[in-house]
């Protein structure tokens, strides 16, 4: 196993961040965290950088859409900023690994679409390289819904990527998508640089049923659910970041994150 650092995806504390940015970051720093994974930073990088600096935190990784032209949330459509604007703000924030968090399910149903997405990520890697930024992709479960010649769409996608493109595997969503997560981690090899350390019961895949409500997922602190996190971490030979995340947590979110931080610390990841 490699020696990654711990982090937390700030989406987990999206509601506290809206009401108390500085106080929320301070609470995370008090847990011993040094790193956070940013989201929603495009257009407000300077503000967030100042807040991170004040709390003694850095954002070595960040989520921002750049593999889609538009994002759709129900009836709402959001235009995605140009890649150069995303890279500008990632650079200003100090992000070293820029990760697209999700490409829609329809683009994983066709081999041609999968290949086009890989081409777009490769082009982004070329554009980012001159700034010292690596790019990557974060999965949910839809990347595993379709196979081509017996190979899952996700792994077809991975096979087409440049060597300098990284991956962030969401262990929870991969297992919900039917994957043997430790085996998948082994196949991804040195390309896997970040792991979302997320846990819970592994039941019906809401991206298949269409009945998605994060509050129904029943996510729990790392190590308390059914996801093979211990084995996945042990299989990750080139991991740089182990990122605690909750899509939703029924209890006190800070207690849930702190339990995840302790889980990682008990395994030598700080």
Secondary structure, DSSP 4 states (H G I P E B T S, - for coil): ---PEEEEBGGGGHHHHHH-HHHHHHHHHHTT--EEEEES-TT-HHHHHHHHHHHT-EEEEEE---S-SEEEETTEEEEPPPHHHHHHHHHHHT-SEEEE----GGGGSSHHHHHHHHHHHHHHHHHHHTTT-EEEEE--SGGGS-EETTEEHHHHHHHTS-TT-EEEEEHHHHHHTT--HHHHHHHHGGGEEEEEE-B----S-HHHHS---GGGS--BSTTSSSS-HHHHHHH-SS--EEEE--S--SS-HHHHHHHHHHHHHTTT--
